[in-house]
Amino acid sequence: MQSLGIDIGSRTIELVLLEDGEVALHRRLETTFDPLAQCRRILDGVSCPNPVATGYGRKLFIEHFGGRAITEIQAYARGARHLFSACRSILDIGGQDTKAIALSPDGRVSGFEMNDKCAAGTGKFLELMARAFQMPVEDFGGFALGGQPGMAINSLCTVFAETEATSLMASGTPPADIALALHDSVVRRSLAMLEHTRVEPPLVFAGGVARNPCMAELVGRYYDILIPEEPDLVGALGAALHAAQ
C-alpha cells in the first residue's frame, strides 16, 4: 500500500511517499516563484492515487493534481506524533510563519497559535539577517554560537532589526554577539507563542529552522526538545499518513 503526502511551503516543497507505513521516498525542492512547475518536478516518476497536500500551496496542488488537502496544523501534529509517540507539543518555525501547537495525551490538537502576518520570528527573518552579514543562512547559526550573550535586539520589525544590527556593527560590537542576539529575538517570540498556547513537554522542534544549531541550542534551554532527523519533512509525512488512513 502506497500513500503520498506533499507540503508546499513558502520556501520549499517536500514530498514523502510511504509504502506499508514506511518512508520509501522523500524529496525536497525550492518553491521558487513557480510552485506549480516545482510540484510537477518533484512528482516526476512518482505515481500514487489520492495524494494529500498541505502548506500554503495545498489548494493550488489539488486544483491541478487532485487529491485532498489538510491544514499544516493537522499535518504537523500527525507527523510529529508518528515520529515521537510521547510528543505533547510542536514548534514549527518555517520560512514565513511560526506555529506553536499543543497536543492532548491522545495526540489530538488541543490548541495552537500561528504567526503568518510578519516575517519577524520566522526563517525569513534569519535569512535576511544572514544576507546582511554576507553569509549563507546555513552558516549563520554556527556563527552565532560563537557570540557572547547579554545583548538584546529590541526592534519588532524585520527592517528596523536589520537597521539596529547595522548600527551595532558600525559601533564596533562583535558581529557574532549581534548574530546571537538576532537568534535570541526569534526564540523570544517563539517562547511567547508557546506559553500562550500552554504547551507541555516534550516539545518537537520541526521545520527548516530546526536545522539551525543556534536555534536548537536556545530553544533547548527552555524546553525538553526532540528534533527529527529531517525536521522539514514532518508536514509532508503527516500528509502521507493522512492519505494512508
N, C-alpha and C positions, 0 to 999 in steps of 0.2 A: 504494500500500500504506500502510495506517494502522496505528499501534501506540500504545497508551495506557499511561502509567505514572502512578501516584499514590503520594504519600508522605504517610502520615497520622502526623504527629508530635504531640508533646505540646502544642505551642503553635500550630502552623499546619499546614494541609493544602495540598500543592502538586500540581498536575496538569500533565502535559506530553503533548501529542498530536503524534506525528510523522507526517509524510507523506513517503514515499520517503526516510526518514532525516533529514529536516529538520524543525525545530520549526515546526509550523503554528499551535499554540495553547498558551498556558500560563496557568494561573490559580493564585491563592493566596487562601485564606480562613483566618480564625482557627478553631482546632479547637473552642473553647468546651467546655461541659460536655455537649454532644450531638454527638459526632463523626459519628454515623450520619446525622443530619439535615444536617450540613455536607457530608458526602460526596454526599448527594442534590443539594444546592445546587450544588456545584462540577461535578457531572456534567450539570447542566441543559443540554439541547440537544446533548450530546455522545453519539454512538453509535459504539462501537468494540468488536468482539468480542475476547474473551480478554485483558482488561487484566491488568497485573501490578502488584501492590501491595507497598509496603514501609513501614517505620516501625512505631511502636507499635501502630497500629490495623490492620495488614495482615490479621490473621486475622478481625477483625470485618468488614472490607471484603469479603473473598472469601466469607464466610458469607452475606452479603446480596446481593452483586452478581456473584459468580462470579469466574472468572479464576484466576490463580496468585499466589503470594507468594514474595518473596526477602528475604533479610536486608538490613539497612541497610549492612552491610559490603560485600556484593556490589554493591548499587546504587550506593553512592558510589564504589567502585573503578571500576565500568564508566563511570559518568557523568564522573568526573574524567579518566579516561584518554581518553575521547572528546573532551573539550574541550581537553586538553593532552597530546599524544602522548608528551611527554617525562616526564610525571608519574611519580615514584617513591614518593611518599608523600602522605598526606592527613591534614589536621587538620580535623575537623568539630566545632565547638562549637555544640551545639543548645540547645533550651530546657531540657531536663532531663538531658542526657547529653553526654559528650565522647568522641570516638573518635579514636584515632591508628591509622592504617593504613599498613603498609609494602607496597610492590608489588615484584614481581620485574621484571627488564628486559622481559619479555614482557607485563607488565600484570596478572599473577595476584597474588592476595593472598598474601603470604608471612608476614604476622604482623599482629596488631592488639591493641590494648588499649582497654577501654571502661570509662568511669566512669558508671554509671547508678544508684548507690546513695546519692549525696549531691549536694545542689544546689550545694555549693561547687565552683567551677571550671566552672560552666555558665552559659548565658544567663539562667537563672532567678536566679542569684546577682546578676548585674548589674542585672536588672530590679528586684529587691528593694532593692538599694543605691540605684538611681536614685530609687525611691519615697521612700527615707529622705532623699534630697537634694531631694525635692519637685520633680522634673523628669521629663519623658518619657524613657524609656530611649533613644529615638532621639537625644536631645541629650546623653546622658551621656558618650559617647566624646569628642565635641568639647570638652566642658567639661573633661574630664580631661587633654586635651592641653595645657591652659594651666597645669598643675601643675608643680612642681619635683620632680625625682627625689631619692631619698635616704631616703624613709620606707618602712617595711615594715608591712604588716598581717599579724600572726603567727597569728591565730586560724584554725583549720582548719574551723570550723563557721560556717555562714551566720548563725545567730543571734548567736553571740559576735563575729563580724566586724562585724556591724551595731552591737553594743554598743561595740566598740573604736572604730569610726569615730565614733559619737556622743560618746564620751568625748574623742576628739581634737578634735572641733569645739568642745566645751564648754571645752577648754583654750586655745582661740584659734588652733589650727592652721588655715591657709588651706584652705578646702573643696576647692579644685582639687588641692592636694597630696594630700589624703586620697583623692579620686576616682582620681588616678593610681596611688596605692598599691593601691587595690582592684583596678584593672585588672591591675596587675602581679602581684597574688596569683593571679589566674586564669591568667595567662600562665605563671607558675612551675609551677603544677600541670600545665598542658598540656605544658610542656617536659619534665617528668619522665616523662610518658607517652610522648612522642616518643622520648626517649632510651632508655627501657626497650624500646620496640618496634624500636629500631635502624633508624630511618628514614634515608633518603638524600634529598638534594635532587635536583630541585626539589620543593618542597612545595606542594600545592594547599590553600589555606585555604578551606574551604567551610562552609556552614551560615549561619544568620541572623546570628550574631555577627561573621562576616567583614565585615559592613556597618559595623561599629563602627570608626571611624578610629583610635582609640587602640589597640585590639586589633591591628589590622593593622600599625600602626607598631611596637608592641612585639614581636610575633612576627617581623616583618621584620628586627629587629636580630639575630636568631639564625639565621634560615633564609632562603634564597632562595625567596621565596613567589610563588605565582601565585594571583590571586583572580578567579574568574569574574565576568562582568557580573551574573549572577543567582546568587549563591552558595548561596541556599537552594533552588534548583531542581535541584541536582546529583543528589540521590537520586531524584527523580521522573524525571529524564532517564535515569538508569541503568536504572530500572524499565521505561521505554518502550523503551529499546534492547534490553533482555532480551526484552520482548514481541515485538519485531521479529525476533528470532533464528529 
